[in-house]
Amino acid sequence: MRTTLNLNEKLIAELLNATKAKTKTEAIHLAISELIRRQKLETLKSLSGNIRIDLNWKRREKTELEHQKRLRR
């Protein structure tokens, strides 16, 4: 998708240098992807302590298999 943007040339030069990208487009794609990745990590971090995970997966699997057997009958 083509988009016209007014970008600070110093920031773009610094971005190109930091990412070692060959083109401005590649550098901007890398920057956007990294920002999205970091935001997702922050969201996951914010869930810390809010989700209970049952680490006894063998018991859970056995229960699920028994439930599936009962449903088939």
Secondary structure, DSSP 8 states (H G I E B T S, - for coil): --------HHHHHHHHHHHT-SSHHHHHHHHHHHHHHHHHHHHHHHTTTT------HHHHHHHHHHHHHHHH-
